[in-house]
Amino acid sequence: MNPKKRPPTFIWRMMRRMSNWVIRLVAAGRGPAVVLVLTTTGRKSGLPRQTPLQYEQEGEDYYIASARGPQADWFRNLQHNPNVQVLVGGRQLTAQAEAVTDPSRIADFLGLRLQRHPRMVGLIMRLEGFPRRYIRADLEQFAAGKALAILHPLPPAE
């Protein structure tokens, strides 16, 4: 397994082109059930930046991962300013983002995603070189160089 292998660039270009369309769908309440829209503040520009991302919910928290690792713009933005907005399930939330780069914690998240969505997530991970049959060590090796954010919703301001 090669943890440095990345999906072909045409996939990234296609996803980038589809971002605005997915954001509009999520905002209208018709987006994919596994996608939220994260709004961060640009670390250089100070402007709001929206990114559609797949998520998993555990309790009140939302977990999002970066296949591009900590160099993804949205991840770098929330490291600079962890106060974010989240549009999910037709609701707008304010949240505090916790940046995670520990491979063990990311492997836990990947295991949860594989358990909940074995076909979809398995295919995505196999595109990056992940084996069909794996052990915990494979998850941790795959998680190295990836990044995870845990979005902790804040109570509504009164």
C-alpha positions as CSV (number, residue, x, y, z in Angstrom):
1,M,0.0,0.0,0.0
2,N,1.4,3.4,-0.9
3,P,0.1,6.1,1.5
4,K,1.5,8.9,-0.7
5,K,-0.6,7.8,-3.8
6,R,-3.3,10.4,-4.7
7,P,-6.4,9.9,-6.8
8,P,-6.0,11.1,-10.4
9,T,-6.1,14.8,-10.9
10,F,-9.2,14.6,-13.1
11,I,-11.1,13.4,-10.0
12,W,-10.0,16.5,-8.0
13,R,-10.9,18.8,-11.0
14,M,-14.3,17.2,-11.3
15,M,-15.0,17.5,-7.6
16,R,-13.9,21.1,-7.6
17,R,-16.3,21.9,-10.5
18,M,-19.1,20.2,-8.7
19,S,-18.6,22.1,-5.4
20,N,-20.9,25.1,-6.2
21,W,-23.6,22.8,-7.5
22,V,-23.4,20.6,-4.3
23,I,-23.4,23.7,-2.1
24,R,-26.6,24.9,-3.7
25,L,-28.2,21.5,-3.3
26,V,-27.3,21.3,0.4
27,A,-28.5,24.9,1.0
28,A,-31.9,24.0,-0.7
29,G,-32.2,20.9,1.5
30,R,-31.8,18.5,-1.5
31,G,-28.1,17.6,-1.2
32,P,-26.6,14.2,-0.5
33,A,-27.4,13.0,3.0
34,V,-23.7,12.4,3.8
35,V,-22.6,15.9,2.8
36,L,-22.4,19.1,4.8
37,V,-21.2,22.6,3.8
38,L,-18.3,23.9,6.0
39,T,-17.7,27.7,6.0
40,T,-14.3,28.7,7.2
41,T,-12.7,32.1,7.2
42,G,-9.9,32.4,4.7
43,R,-6.6,32.6,6.6
44,K,-5.1,35.1,4.1
45,S,-8.2,36.9,2.7
46,G,-10.4,36.9,5.8
47,L,-13.4,36.0,3.5
48,P,-15.8,33.2,4.0
49,R,-14.9,30.0,2.2
50,Q,-17.4,27.2,1.6
51,T,-16.5,23.6,1.1
52,P,-18.9,20.6,0.7
53,L,-17.5,17.6,2.6
54,Q,-18.6,14.1,3.5
55,Y,-19.2,13.7,7.2
56,E,-20.1,11.3,10.0
57,Q,-22.1,12.3,13.0
58,E,-21.2,11.0,16.5
59,G,-23.5,12.3,19.2
60,E,-23.7,16.1,18.6
61,D,-20.3,16.3,16.8
62,Y,-19.6,16.2,13.1
63,Y,-16.4,14.5,11.8
64,I,-14.9,15.5,8.5
65,A,-11.7,14.2,7.0
66,S,-9.3,15.6,4.5
67,A,-7.9,13.1,1.9
68,R,-5.4,15.8,1.0
69,G,-4.2,15.9,4.6
70,P,-3.4,19.0,6.5
71,Q,-2.5,20.9,3.4
72,A,-6.1,21.2,2.3
73,D,-7.2,24.8,2.3
74,W,-10.3,24.3,4.4
75,F,-8.2,22.5,7.0
76,R,-5.5,25.1,7.1
77,N,-8.2,27.8,7.4
78,L,-9.8,26.1,10.5
79,Q,-6.4,25.7,12.1
80,H,-6.0,29.5,11.8
81,N,-9.5,30.2,13.0
82,P,-11.5,27.3,14.5
83,N,-14.8,29.2,14.6
84,V,-16.8,27.8,11.7
85,Q,-20.3,27.6,10.2
86,V,-21.9,24.3,9.2
87,L,-24.9,23.8,7.0
88,V,-26.2,20.3,7.5
89,G,-29.6,18.7,7.2
90,G,-31.2,22.1,6.4
91,R,-29.8,23.6,9.6
92,Q,-27.1,26.3,10.0
93,L,-24.8,25.8,13.0
94,T,-21.9,27.6,14.6
95,A,-19.2,25.2,15.7
96,Q,-15.7,25.1,17.2
97,A,-13.4,23.0,15.0
98,E,-10.8,20.6,16.6
99,A,-8.0,19.8,14.2
100,V,-6.7,16.2,14.4
101,T,-3.6,14.8,12.7
102,D,-3.0,11.8,15.0
103,P,-3.0,8.7,12.7
104,S,-4.6,6.5,15.5
105,R,-7.6,8.9,15.9
106,I,-7.9,9.2,12.1
107,A,-7.8,5.4,11.8
108,D,-10.7,5.2,14.3
109,F,-12.7,7.5,12.1
110,L,-11.8,5.6,8.9
111,G,-12.9,2.4,10.6
112,L,-16.2,4.0,11.5
113,R,-16.7,5.2,7.9
114,L,-15.9,1.8,6.5
115,Q,-18.4,0.2,8.9
116,R,-21.2,2.6,8.0
117,H,-20.5,2.9,4.3
118,P,-18.4,-0.2,3.3
119,R,-18.9,0.1,-0.5
120,M,-18.6,3.8,-1.0
121,V,-15.8,4.5,1.4
122,G,-14.0,1.3,0.5
123,L,-14.0,2.3,-3.1
124,I,-12.7,5.8,-2.4
125,M,-10.0,4.4,-0.2
126,R,-9.0,1.7,-2.7
127,L,-8.5,4.5,-5.3
128,E,-5.7,5.7,-3.0
129,G,-4.1,2.3,-2.7
130,F,-5.9,0.9,0.4
131,P,-6.2,-3.0,0.4
132,R,-9.5,-4.7,0.1
133,R,-8.7,-6.9,3.1
134,Y,-7.0,-5.0,5.9
135,I,-5.9,-5.0,9.5
136,R,-5.7,-2.1,12.0
137,A,-2.1,-1.4,11.1
138,D,-3.2,-0.8,7.5
139,L,-5.8,1.8,8.7
140,E,-3.1,3.6,10.7
141,Q,-0.6,3.5,7.9
142,F,-3.3,4.9,5.5
143,A,-4.2,7.6,8.0
144,A,-0.7,8.9,8.2
145,G,-0.6,12.2,6.3
146,K,-4.4,12.6,6.4
147,A,-6.2,15.1,8.6
148,L,-9.5,15.1,10.5
149,A,-11.6,17.9,12.0
150,I,-14.2,17.4,14.7
151,L,-16.9,20.1,14.6
152,H,-18.3,20.7,18.1
153,P,-21.6,22.7,17.7
154,L,-21.9,25.7,20.0
155,P,-25.2,26.6,21.7
156,P,-27.3,29.2,19.8
157,A,-26.4,32.8,20.9
158,E,-29.2,34.4,22.9
